[in-house]
């Protein structure tokens, strides 16, 4: 109830008016109704009922309310982020497989920066007959490459080539990828592409592993069962006597060649 207070009203008169308006009549159970808005209108309920409902209604600290909202928001963010990550992974998987399936067996590309021989080669322009021969080789490779070989050549560096060979099934090299960087010398095709440094270093480093494998095959070990000179299958199977005899016929020649390129202590594997 609004109370108007004039400029000359006394404190006592104001106090009496307020008390009279707030105290119900003796024996009366009524109280000043409170108007509560609802959809389509409003409903009046007793003030005491309203006060009682308010008194018994559960109250939550503001901090708890904020934490609840923060948890809900955080959960929503994590869910959205997880969904986004899953979508990105799926899109990346599709993109990788598409590039793999579309990968050409032969192609001319520009970037040769990671090629082993990128800082070696011709000084100046190569001879025309040489360039013509290299282009003829490109045409052959483009048409006749087997399914397990991929080749990249370079328009601005016709003297280099990169080949990737997929290891064939049924061999110890199955599904392995073997990369070869090739440098064509100015004397090509009279002199083949340079592999001398690679071949020499490879067989000098692995001569003992190769000769150990040969001795094991001569004794009946299965081809491909040796890793660093040790048989991995427990020796349950054996190779044919014919294969062992073939290895025996060639092992002394391997020993002589390995010794020539600098491999050490190979004589211990020689057959008498």
ZALUM-130773 format. One record per atom (N, C-alpha, C, CB): residue in three letters; x, y, z. Coordinates in steps of 0.1 Angstrom, whole numbers, plus 5000, padded with zeros to 4 digits. Glycine has a CB too. Layout:
# residues N
ALAXYZ;...
# end
This chain:
# residues 272
UNK500849885000;UNK500050005000;UNK500950125000;UNK499050005012;UNK500750214990;UNK501450334989;UNK501050435000;UNK501350404976;UNK501950505006;UNK501650605016;UNK502150735012;UNK502250565030;UNK501350835011;UNK501750965007;UNK502151045019;UNK500651034999;UNK503251105020;UNK503651185032;UNK503751325028;UNK505051125037;UNK502951405034;UNK502951555031;UNK504151615037;UNK501651615035;UNK504351735034;UNK505551805039;UNK505451835054;UNK505751935032;UNK504151845059;UNK503951875074;UNK503551755082;UNK502951985075;UNK503551635076;UNK503051515083;UNK504151485094;UNK502851395074;UNK503551445105;UNK504451405116;UNK504951265115;UNK503851435130;UNK506051225122;UNK506551095122;UNK505550995128;UNK507851085129;UNK504851045138;UNK503850955145;UNK502750915136;UNK503351015158;UNK502151015129;UNK501050985120;UNK501450895109;UNK500451115114;UNK502650905104;UNK503050815093;UNK503250675099;UNK504450865087;UNK503750665111;UNK503950535117;UNK502650465119;UNK504750545130;UNK501650545124;UNK500250485126;UNK499650435114;UNK499350585133;UNK499750515103;UNK499150475090;UNK499850345085;UNK499350585080;UNK501150335086;UNK501850215082;UNK501450095090;UNK503350235082;UNK501350105103;UNK500949995112;UNK499549955109;UNK501150035126;UNK498650045107;UNK497250015104;UNK497049945091;UNK496350145104;UNK497849975082;UNK497749915069;UNK498349775069;UNK498349995058;UNK499349745077;UNK500049615077;UNK499349515086;UNK501449635081;UNK498749555097;UNK498149465107;UNK496749425102;UNK498149525121;UNK496449295101;UNK495149255098;UNK494249265110;UNK495149105093;UNK492949265108;UNK491949275118;UNK492049155127;UNK490449285113;UNK491749165140;UNK491849055150;UNK490948945145;UNK491449105164;UNK491448815146;UNK490748695142;UNK490648675128;UNK489348705148;UNK491248765120;UNK491148745105;UNK492348665100;UNK491048885098;UNK492048575091;UNK493148495085;UNK493548545071;UNK492648355084;UNK492948655067;UNK493248715054;UNK494448805055;UNK492048795049;UNK495048825044;UNK496148915042;UNK496148985029;UNK497548845044;UNK496849085028;UNK496849165015;UNK497249075004;UNK497749285016;UNK496449054994;UNK496848974982;UNK498049024974;UNK495648944973;UNK498648934969;UNK499748974960;UNK499448924946;UNK501148914965;UNK499649014936;UNK499348984923;UNK500548914916;UNK498849104915;UNK500348794911;UNK501448714904;UNK501048704890;UNK501548584911;UNK501948754881;UNK501648744867;UNK501848604862;UNK502648834859;UNK500848554853;UNK500948424847;UNK500548444832;UNK499948324853;UNK500748344824;UNK500448354810;UNK499048384808;UNK500948224803;UNK498748494801;UNK497348524798;UNK496648614809;UNK496548404797;UNK497348654819;UNK496748734830;UNK497548734842;UNK495348694832;UNK496948744854;UNK497648744867;UNK496648674877;UNK498048884871;UNK497248614887;UNK496548554897;UNK496948614911;UNK496748394897;UNK495948634919;UNK496248694932;UNK496348584942;UNK495148794937;UNK497448584950;UNK497648494961;UNK497948564974;UNK498748384958;UNK497548514985;UNK497848584998;UNK499348614999;UNK497348505010;UNK499648725005;UNK501048765007;UNK501748655016;UNK501048895013;UNK500948605027;UNK501548505036;UNK501948385029;UNK500548475047;UNK501048345019;UNK501448225011;UNK502648245003;UNK500248175002;UNK502648364997;UNK503848404989;UNK505148404997;UNK503648534982;UNK505048465009;UNK506148465018;UNK506548335022;UNK505848555030;UNK505548245025;UNK505848105030;UNK506548035019;UNK504548035034;UNK506048045007;UNK506647974995;UNK508148024993;UNK505847994983;UNK508248154995;UNK509648204993;UNK510548155004;UNK509648354993;UNK509948145017;UNK510748105028;UNK511247955026;UNK510048115041;UNK510347875020;UNK510647725019;UNK511347695006;UNK509447645021;UNK511447784997;UNK512047754984;UNK513547734986;UNK511747864973;UNK514147634979;UNK515547614981;UNK516347734975;UNK516047484975;UNK517347774981;UNK518247884976;UNK519547824973;UNK518248004985;UNK520247864962;UNK521547814958;UNK522447934958;UNK521547744945;UNK523747914963;UNK524648024962;UNK524948064948;UNK525947974969;UNK525248184946;UNK525448234932;UNK526648164926;UNK525648384932;UNK527648134934;UNK528848064929;UNK528547934923;UNK529948054940;UNK527647854930;UNK527247724925;UNK526547734912;UNK526347654935;UNK525647834911;UNK524947854898;UNK525947884887;UNK523947974899;UNK526947974890;UNK527948004880;UNK528747884876;UNK528848114885;UNK529047794886;UNK529847674883;UNK529047584875;UNK530247604896;UNK527747564878;UNK526947474870;UNK526847524855;UNK525447474876;UNK526647654854;UNK526647704840;UNK528047684833;UNK526247854840;UNK529147704841;UNK530447684835;UNK530647544831;UNK531547734845;UNK530247444839;UNK530347304836;UNK529547274823;UNK529947214848;UNK528347324823;UNK527547294811;UNK528147354799;UNK526147354813;UNK528747474800;UNK529347544789;UNK530647464785;UNK529647684792;UNK531447424795;UNK532647354792;UNK532347214785;UNK533447324805;UNK531347144790;UNK530947014784;UNK530547034770;UNK529846954792;UNK529847144767;UNK529347164754;UNK530547194745;UNK528347284753;UNK531547274750;UNK532747304742;UNK533547184739;UNK533547414750;UNK533747094749;UNK534546974747;UNK533846884737;UNK534646904760;UNK532546874738;UNK531746794728;UNK531946844714;UNK530346784732;UNK531846974713;UNK531947034700;UNK533347024694;UNK531547184700;UNK534347034703;UNK535747024699;UNK536046884695;UNK536647074710;UNK535546784703;UNK535746644699;UNK535146604686;UNK535146554710;UNK533946654684;UNK533246634671;UNK534046694659;UNK531846694671;UNK534546814662;UNK535346884651;UNK536646804648;UNK535647024656;UNK537246754659;UNK538446674657;UNK538246554649;UNK539146644670;UNK537146484652;UNK536746354645;UNK536546384631;UNK535546294652;UNK535846494628;UNK535546534614;UNK536846564607;UNK534546654614;UNK537746634613;UNK539046674607;UNK539846544604;UNK539846764616;UNK539846454613;UNK540546324611;UNK540046244599;UNK540546234623;UNK538646244598;UNK538046174587;UNK538346234574;UNK536546164590;UNK538246374574;UNK538546444561;UNK540046424557;UNK538246594563;UNK540946424567;UNK542346404564;UNK542546264559;UNK543146424577;UNK541846164564;UNK542046024560;UNK541546014545;UNK541145934569;UNK540446074542;UNK539846074529;UNK540846134519;UNK538546134528;UNK541446254523;UNK542346324515;UNK543646244512;UNK542646464521;UNK544146184522;UNK545346104521;UNK545145994511;UNK545846054534;UNK544045914513;UNK543745804504;UNK543545844490;UNK542545724509;UNK542845964488;UNK542646014474;UNK543946044467;UNK541746144475;UNK544846114475;UNK546146144469;UNK546946014466;UNK547046234478;UNK546845914474;UNK547445784472;UNK546945714460;UNK547345694484;UNK545645714458;UNK545045644447;UNK545245724434;UNK543545624449;UNK545445854434;UNK545645934422;UNK547145954419;UNK545046074424;UNK548045894427;UNK549445914425;UNK549945854412;UNK550245864437;UNK550545934404;UNK550945884391;UNK552245804392;UNK551246004381;UNK552345704383;UNK553545614383;UNK554745694377;UNK553245484375;UNK554445774367;UNK555445864361;UNK554946004361;UNK555845804347;UNK555846094365;UNK555446234364;UNK556746324363;UNK554646274377;UNK556546444357;UNK557546544356;UNK557246654367;UNK557646604342;UNK558146674376;UNK557946764387;UNK559046874388;UNK557846694401;UNK558846974397;UNK559747084397;UNK560747074409;UNK558947214399;UNK560247034420;UNK561147044433;UNK562046924433;UNK560247044445;UNK563346944433;UNK564346844434;UNK565346874446;UNK565146834421;UNK564846954455;UNK565747004466;UNK566146894475;UNK564947114474;UNK565446784477;UNK565846674486;UNK566546564478;UNK564646624494;UNK566746584465;UNK567446474458;UNK568946464462;UNK567346504442;UNK569446344463;UNK570746324467;UNK571846394459;UNK571046174468;UNK571546404446;UNK572446464436;UNK572046604432;UNK572646374424;UNK571346674440;UNK570846814436;UNK571946914434;UNK569846864447;UNK573046894440;UNK574146994439;UNK575246944429;UNK574747024452;UNK574946834422;UNK575946774413;UNK575246774399;UNK576346634417;UNK576146754389;UNK575546744375;UNK576246834365;UNK574146784375;UNK575646864354;UNK576146934343;UNK576547074347;UNK575246944331;UNK577647124341;UNK577947264342;UNK577647324328;UNK579547294346;UNK576647414328;UNK576147464315;UNK575147374309;UNK577347484305;UNK574847394296;UNK573747324289;UNK574347184284;UNK573247404277;UNK573547074286;UNK573946944282;UNK573846944266;UNK573046834288;UNK574546844260;UNK574446834245;UNK573046794241;UNK575546724240;UNK572646834229;UNK571346804224;UNK571046654222;UNK571146874210;UNK572046584217;UNK571846434216;UNK571646374229;UNK573146374209;UNK572246424240;UNK572146374253;UNK570646394258;UNK573146434263;UNK570246524256;UNK568846554260;UNK567846474253;UNK568546704258;UNK568046454240;UNK567146374232;UNK567046224237;UNK567546374217;UNK568146174241;UNK568246034246;UNK567446024260;UNK569645994248;UNK567646124268;UNK566946124281;UNK565446134279;UNK567446244290;UNK565046224270;UNK563546234267;UNK563046104261;UNK563346344257;UNK563746034253;UNK563345904249;UNK563145804260;UNK564345844238;UNK564045814270;UNK563945724282;UNK562745764290;UNK565245734290;UNK562345884291;UNK561145934298;UNK559945864291;UNK561046084298;UNK559845874278;UNK558645814271;UNK558545664274;UNK558845844256;UNK559645594274;UNK559545454277;UNK559045424291;UNK560945384275;UNK559645504301;UNK559245484314;UNK557745524316;UNK560045574324;UNK557245624310;UNK555845674311;UNK554945564306;UNK555645804304;UNK555245484296;UNK554345384291;UNK554545244297;UNK554645374276;UNK555745214301;UNK555945074304;UNK556445044318;UNK557045024295;UNK556145134328;UNK556545104342;UNK555644994348;UNK556345234350;UNK556244894355;UNK555444794362;UNK554644864373;UNK556344684367;UNK553744784379;UNK552844834389;UNK553544874402;UNK551744744393;UNK554744824404;UNK555444844417;UNK556544944416;UNK555944714422;UNK556645024405;UNK557745114404;UNK557145254401;UNK558745074393;UNK557545354408;UNK557145494406;UNK558345584403;UNK556345554418;UNK558245674393;UNK559445754388;UNK559045894388;UNK559845704374;UNK559945984392;UNK559846124391;UNK561046184384;UNK559646194405;UNK560846264374;UNK561946334367;UNK561646484367;UNK561946284352;UNK562746564363;UNK562746704366;UNK563046774353;UNK563746744377;UNK562046864349;UNK562246944336;UNK563447024336;UNK561047034334;UNK563847084348;UNK564947174348;UNK566247104352;UNK564747284358;UNK566146974355;UNK567346894358;UNK567146754352;UNK567546884374;UNK567346754339;UNK567146624332;UNK568246524335;UNK567146654317;UNK569246554342;UNK570346464345;UNK570046384358;UNK571646534347;UNK568946414365;UNK568646334377;UNK567246274376;UNK568746424390;UNK567046174384;UNK565846094384;UNK565646024398;UNK565745984372;UNK564446014402;UNK564145944414;UNK563145834411;UNK563546034425;UNK563445714417;UNK562545594415;UNK562245534429;UNK563245484406;UNK561045494431;UNK560545424443;UNK560045294439;UNK559545514451;UNK560545184445;UNK560145044442;UNK559444984454;UNK561444964437;UNK558344934452;UNK557544864462;UNK558044714463;UNK556044874460;UNK558444674475;UNK558944534476;UNK557844434472;UNK559344504490;UNK558244334463;UNK557244244458;UNK556744144469;UNK557844164446;UNK555544084467;UNK555043994476;UNK555843864475;UNK553543964473;UNK555843784486;UNK556543654486;UNK558043674488;UNK556243584474;UNK558443794492;UNK559943814494;UNK560143884508;UNK560543894483;UNK561343884513;UNK561543954525;UNK561344104524;UNK562943934530;UNK561244154512;UNK561044294509;UNK559544334508;UNK561844344497;UNK558644244510;UNK557244264508;UNK556744394514;UNK556444154514;UNK556144484505;UNK555544614508;UNK556444714514;UNK554444584518;UNK557744684513;UNK558744794517;UNK558844894506;UNK560144734520;UNK559245014509;UNK559545124499;UNK561045144498;UNK558745254502;UNK561545134486;UNK562945154484;UNK563145264474;UNK563645024478;UNK563845374478;UNK564045494471;UNK565445494464;UNK563845624480;UNK565445534451;UNK566745534444;UNK566845674437;UNK566845424434;UNK567845744441;UNK568245874434;UNK569245844424;UNK568645984444;UNK569045884411;UNK569945854400;UNK570445984394;UNK569145774389;UNK571745974390;UNK572446084383;UNK572946034370;UNK573646144392;UNK572446094359;UNK572946054346;UNK574246134342;UNK571846074335;UNK575346064339;UNK576546134336;UNK576446194322;UNK577746044337;UNK577346284318;UNK577446344305;UNK577646244294;UNK578446454304;UNK578246124298;UNK578546024288;UNK577445924286;UNK579845954292;UNK576345944293;UNK575145854291;UNK574645864277;UNK574045884302;UNK574245754270;UNK574145614276;UNK575345524274;UNK572945554268;UNK576445584270;UNK577645494269;UNK578145444282;UNK578745574262;UNK577945534293;UNK578245494307;UNK576945504315;UNK579445584313;UNK576645394323;UNK575345394330;UNK575345504341;UNK575145254336;UNK574145524346;UNK573945624357;UNK574845584369;UNK572545634362;UNK575245684377;UNK576145664388;UNK575445594400;UNK576745794393;UNK575945484404;UNK575545414417;UNK576745364424;UNK574545304414;UNK577945394419;UNK579145334424;UNK579345364439;UNK580345384416;UNK579145484443;UNK579445524457;UNK578445444466;UNK579245674459;UNK577145444462;UNK576145374470;UNK576445224471;UNK574745404464;UNK576745164459;UNK576945024459;UNK578144984468;UNK577144974445;UNK579245054466;UNK580545024473;UNK580245034488;UNK581645124469;UNK579645144493;UNK579445164507;UNK578445064513;UNK578945304509;UNK577445034505;UNK576444934510;UNK577044794513;UNK575244924500;UNK577844744503;UNK578344614504;UNK579544604514;UNK578744554491;UNK580244714515;UNK581344724525;UNK580744714539;UNK582144844523;UNK579544784541;UNK578944784554;UNK578244654558;UNK577944904555;UNK577644584547;UNK576844474550;UNK577344334545;UNK575444494543;UNK578644334542;UNK579244214537;UNK579144094546;UNK580744234534;UNK579344124559;UNK579344014569;UNK577843954570;UNK579844054582;UNK576844044570;UNK575444004571;UNK575143914559;UNK574544124572;UNK575543954547;UNK575243884535;UNK575943744535;UNK575643964523;UNK577143744539;UNK577943614539;UNK577443524550;UNK579443644541;UNK577043574561;UNK576443494572;UNK575143434567;UNK576143584585;UNK574343504560;UNK573143454555;UNK573343344545;UNK572243564548;UNK574443364536;UNK574743254527;UNK575143124534;UNK575943304518;UNK575943134544;UNK576343014551;UNK575142944558;UNK577343054562;UNK574243034563;UNK573042974569;UNK572142904559;UNK572243084576;UNK572042964547;UNK571242904536;UNK571842774532;UNK571042994525;UNK573142764531;UNK573842644528;UNK573542534538;UNK575342674527;UNK573342574550;UNK573042474561;UNK571542444562;UNK573542534574;UNK570742504553;UNK569342474553;UNK568342574558;UNK569142344560;UNK568842694563;UNK567842794568;UNK566942844557;UNK568642914574;UNK565742884561;UNK564742934551;UNK565143074547;UNK563342944557;UNK565043104534;UNK565343234528;UNK564443344535;UNK565143244513;UNK565043444540;UNK564343554547;UNK564143534561;UNK562943564540;UNK564643424567;UNK564543394581;UNK565643454590;UNK564443244583;UNK566643514583;UNK567743574591;UNK567643724593;UNK569043544584;UNK567843764605;UNK567843914608;UNK569143934616;UNK566643954616;UNK570044014610;UNK571344044616;UNK572143914619;UNK571244134628;UNK572043824610;UNK572843694611;UNK572143594620;UNK574143734617;UNK570943614626;UNK570343524634;UNK569043474628;UNK570043584648;UNK568843334629;UNK567643274624;UNK566443304633;UNK567843124622;UNK565343354627;UNK564143394635;UNK563043284636;UNK563543514629;UNK563043184627;UNK561943084628;UNK562242954636;UNK561643044614;UNK563442954643;UNK563742844651;UNK564342724644;UNK562542794659;UNK564542744630;UNK565142634622;UNK564242524620;UNK566442594629;UNK562942534621;UNK562042424619;UNK561942384604;UNK560642464624;UNK562142474595;UNK562042444580;UNK563442454574;UNK561142534573;UNK563642404562;UNK564942404555;UNK564742434541;UNK565742274558;UNK565742484534;UNK565742514520;UNK566142384513;UNK566642624516;UNK565942384500;UNK566342264492;UNK567842244491;UNK565642274478;UNK568242124489;UNK569742104487;UNK570242174474;UNK570041944486;UNK569442184464;UNK569842254452;UNK570142394454;UNK568742234441;UNK569342464463;UNK569542604466;UNK570842624474;UNK568342664473;UNK571042534483;UNK572242534491;UNK573542514482;UNK572242424502;UNK573442424473;UNK574542404464;UNK574842524455;UNK574242284455;UNK573742594451;UNK573942714443;UNK574642824451;UNK572642764437;UNK574342844463;UNK574942934472;UNK576442904474;UNK574242944486;UNK576742774475;UNK578142724477;UNK578942764465;UNK578142574480;UNK578342754453;UNK579142784441;UNK579442934439;UNK578442734429;UNK578643024445;UNK578843164443;UNK579543234455;UNK577543234440;UNK579543174467;UNK580043244479;UNK581443294478;UNK579743164491;UNK582343214472;UNK583743244471;UNK583943374462;UNK584643134466;UNK583143374452;UNK583243494443;UNK582743624451;UNK582343474431;UNK581743614459;UNK581243724467;UNK582343774476;UNK579943684475;UNK583043674482;UNK584043704492;UNK585143784485;UNK584643574499;UNK585543744473;UNK586643814466;UNK586243954463;UNK587043734453;UNK585043974458;UNK584544104454;UNK584444194466;UNK583244094447;UNK583844144477;UNK583744224489;UNK585144264494;UNK582944144500;UNK586044174493;UNK587444214498;UNK588044324489;UNK588344084498;UNK587744324476;UNK588344424467;UNK587744564471;UNK587944394453;UNK586544574475;UNK585944704478;UNK586244754492;UNK584444704475;UNK587044664500;UNK587444714513;UNK586744644525;UNK587244854514;UNK585844554523;UNK585244484534;UNK586244394541;UNK584044394529;UNK586244394554;UNK587244324561;UNK586844194567;UNK587744414573;UNK587744094569;UNK587543974576;UNK586543884569;UNK587143994590;UNK586543884556;UNK585543804548;UNK586043664545;UNK585243874535;UNK587343644546;UNK587943514543;UNK587443404552;UNK589443514544;UNK586943434564;UNK586443334573;UNK585243254568;UNK586043394587;UNK584543314558;UNK583343254552;UNK583643174539;UNK582343364549;UNK584943164535;UNK585243104523;UNK585142954524;UNK586643134518;UNK584542894513;UNK584442744513;UNK585642684506;UNK583142704505;UNK586042564511;UNK587242504505;UNK586842414493;UNK587942414516;
# end
